[in-house]
Structures are given as structure tokens and as C-alpha cells.
Amino acid sequence: MLDDAIQAQLKAYLERLQRPIELVASLDDSANSQQMHTLLTQVAALSDKVSLRTDGDNPRRPSFGVAQPGDAPRIHFAGLPMGHEFTSLVLALLQTGGHPPKVEQAVIDQIKALPGSFKFETFISLSCHNCPDVVQALNLMAVLNPGVTSTMIDGALFQDEVNARQIMAVPTVYLNDAKFGQGRMTVEEVLAQVDTGASARAAAEISQKAPFDVLVVGGGPAGAAAAIYAARKGIRTGVLAERFGGQVMDTLGIENFISVKETEGPKLAMALEQHVKAYDVDVMNLQRAAKLIPASEAGGLIEVQLDNGATLKSRSVILATGARWREMNVPGEKDYKAKGVCFCPHCDGPLFKGKRVAVIG
Ligand SMILES: Cc1cc2nc3c(=O)[nH]c(=O)nc-3n(C[C@H](O)[C@H](O)[C@H](O)COP(=O)(O)OP(=O)(O)OC[C@H]3O[C@@H](n4cnc5c(N)ncnc54)[C@H](O)[C@@H]3O)c2cc1C
């Protein structure tokens, strides 16, 4: 299942485990179960800190959980986490084994403090490049908070569930059996939705901010460039972004960024963020501007009102709000989004195998 090179690489990663972990498999007689057993046996053989049990009682078969010995697994993989999901498996192993995650301490603290029970189920396809980020965000929450479980479900393997829940786009996330979200989501975005106090806390914090010289609305490449140019002049600069990174977060291969032969969208977005944060720029991510009130009406400074009720003031505002998926404005389009109307052929394509499709554009 895993070739020699991958095994050698994984073995090196597993040396970072700080405590034992257990793989708990729930299998049946199917060929997929055999493949999963082979994979898990190979993984367990790569480190004396990894053990394998095959007496799991998860009704989804084949599936396996990752846990510390003695604990019930909170991370589950229903399907083989190969393809784009292999990284999700590696991170689940490492983080369950005590390897520190690469996220800000404030995010870790927010996850740990989250009260309640959260059962996340993420339907994916192995060819979807947006899915692993969602799986990894939810897995991280499950590692850090005992009230959270996260299950990756390969839609191709659990077709009955896909049909019963009428899932027609991946990733699709369910929380406590109700539809939670669809599409790429960062851990911060998930937290903003489930941590009910977070929005009010953010609004209070943002409203306290002193006026900016330049406030950029939009955190894509254009907004990032504008912020860097402004901050380099030594003026007070802020960036307000619904989703920092913008559209490049939705793509993988970028080959026309001159001087960089090829890169990937999320990598470019991370580089943009690091570049912006190298300057004194106040980045307010996951915040949506709802209304702009010109200086003439607001009494001196321009006001930007946010969805969460907060207001920011600035001497100048740069709007770099980019673009969105182009819609056709035909009846039913909005209602059927992610239920048959999709925007990512290579992510969602596998769910339409054998079905009649129309391609527009
Ligand atoms: C799948 C895909 C593949 C692509 N591949 C390539 C490629 O290979 N090469 C290439 O050159 N280009 C590619 N593009 C296009 C490229 O991503 C865009 O041209 C570029 O991102 C535009 O940058 P931008 O900063 O103007 O806007 P965007 O990237 O659209 O960013 C807009 C920003 O504004 C924010 N925003 C919007 N409304 C609000 C609001 N009300 N309040 C707060 N924030 C708001 C958004 O959250 C986002 O941060 C691709 C795009 C997609 C979707």
C-alpha cells in the first residue's frame, strides 16, 4: 500500500511522536477493509509508539480511529486517507502523539476553552484539494478538546450516506447530524461559527481601535499589496478581510506568478500573510465589511461598519474586495448550490460519476 519511499518518510515523521498512540480499526470482509488493514499494519510497523487494534465498534466499515491508548478515539477516518488526505493522516498521528500543531497559541486556547459537544463529520473525495484543510482543522479541534470528534468520510466509499444526505459537493461538513458548512474552511472560520461569544468579543475589540490612516478592505493579493505599500510609508494601516488570502485559497497550481516557477494557492496565501505581518499592519481576518459611510456623512473620517456591529474609522479606505464565483442568476441556482450546482469540477466531479451533467463556462 505504502511504497518504500513513503514508508521511509513516514517513519521519520513518526520519530516526532512524544507519546504512544493507538489505531483502532473497524473492519469487515470487504476488499476495502483488507486494504485498510494493510495500510494500518504498515503504519504501526514504522514506530514502536504506534499500536493497532482491530476490535473497533464503529458502524462505518472500513474505518479507523486514532487515539491515545485507553482513550476512545476522537479522530476517525471512514475510508483510506490516501491522495490529498494522506497529510491529514500524518498530522492526526503526530498531533495525537503530542507533536505541537502549527497554529497560534490564541487559537489553541480558544479550542480548548470551547464548551459543549461537537460531532463533526466531513464528506470528502480523495481528489479534492480543499478537503484536507477542513479535515485537518476539525481533527486538530478533536485533538485539543475532549468534547469534539471529527470523522473524515470518503463519499466514494459511503455512497448510501452521500445519497441519503443528498451531498453533491465536497467538502461538506455536518455538525451533530445537521449540515454545518460546505467548502474550504480554516480552523479560525470553524471557531467563528461554533464559538458563539467570539463574534461579540471581536466586535468589542475592533470598535476600540484608533482610526487608521489607510484601511484596506480585502485580504487577497491586491489587498495585501496595498497594505504592504501603505505600511512601508510608516502610516497606520489595517486590513479587514472576510477571508485572508482571497481567491488563491481556492486553487492549487499557480504557474504564472513571475519569478516563482510554480506554487500552490494556500502556500501563496500563507506567504502573503507572512509578508503583510512582517510590517506593522493590523490584520482583522474573518470580518466582513457591511457598509461604508463617506467622511462627508460620518463627520470627518470614513466609517466602515462590520457585519458584527463594530465600526472602524480611517482617513482613507482602499476597497480590494476582488471577485467571487460568477453566477448565472437563473431560478434555483442559489437553492441548489452544493446540491447539484457546483464550481469545482475536480473536487466535486467524483460525486457525479455516471450522472448527466451540464458544463457552463
Ligand atoms: C480556482 C481559481 C484558480 C485561479 N488560478 C489562478 C492562476 O493560476 N493564476 C492567476 O494569476 N490567477 C488565478 N486565479 C485568479 C486569482 O486568484 C485572482 O485574480 C486574485 O486572487 C485576485 O486578487 P484580489 O486581491 O483582487 O481579490 P480576491 O482574491 O478575490 O480577494 C478579495 C478579498 O476581499 C475579501 N472581501 C470581499 N468582500 C469583503 C467584505 N465585504 N468585507 C471584507 N472582506 C471582503 C475577500 O475575503 C478576500 O480576502 C484563480 C482563481 C481561482 C478561483
The ligand as an ORCA input file, in Angstrom:
! r2SCAN-3c Opt
* xyz 0 1
  C      -9.817     28.273     -8.780
  C      -9.024     29.513     -9.111
  C      -7.809     29.377     -9.765
  C      -7.041     30.509    -10.078
  N      -5.822     30.325    -10.671
  C      -5.052     31.404    -10.954
  C      -3.740     31.250    -11.514
  O      -3.258     30.128    -11.713
  N      -3.062     32.366    -11.808
  C      -3.582     33.623    -11.592
  O      -2.902     34.602    -11.886
  N      -4.784     33.810    -11.049
  C      -5.533     32.737    -10.725
  N      -6.782     32.911    -10.192
  C      -7.287     34.294    -10.039
  C      -6.676     34.996     -8.823
  O      -6.860     34.190     -7.689
  C      -7.357     36.363     -8.657
  O      -7.130     37.125     -9.806
  C      -6.792     37.122     -7.468
  O      -6.965     36.381     -6.279
  C      -7.487     38.469     -7.316
  O      -6.949     39.108     -6.176
  P      -7.738     40.222     -5.393
  O      -6.909     40.569     -4.203
  O      -8.115     41.311     -6.338
  O      -9.139     39.589     -4.949
  P      -9.560     38.241     -4.212
  O      -8.507     37.225     -4.277
  O     -10.908     37.938     -4.739
  O      -9.684     38.716     -2.692
  C     -10.759     39.503     -2.250
  C     -10.620     39.717     -0.761
  O     -11.651     40.584     -0.303
  C     -12.341     39.991      0.782
  N     -13.685     40.538      0.810
  C     -14.625     40.524     -0.161
  N     -15.735     41.170      0.267
  C     -15.456     41.600      1.536
  C     -16.177     42.342      2.528
  N     -17.435     42.776      2.302
  N     -15.588     42.575      3.726
  C     -14.338     42.148      3.990
  N     -13.596     41.464      3.074
  C     -14.154     41.210      1.878
  C     -12.248     38.506      0.494
  O     -12.499     37.743      1.663
  C     -10.783     38.433      0.055
  O      -9.918     38.472      1.162
  C      -7.552     31.809     -9.815
  C      -8.765     31.953     -9.149
  C      -9.495     30.822     -8.792
  C     -10.793     30.993     -8.055
*
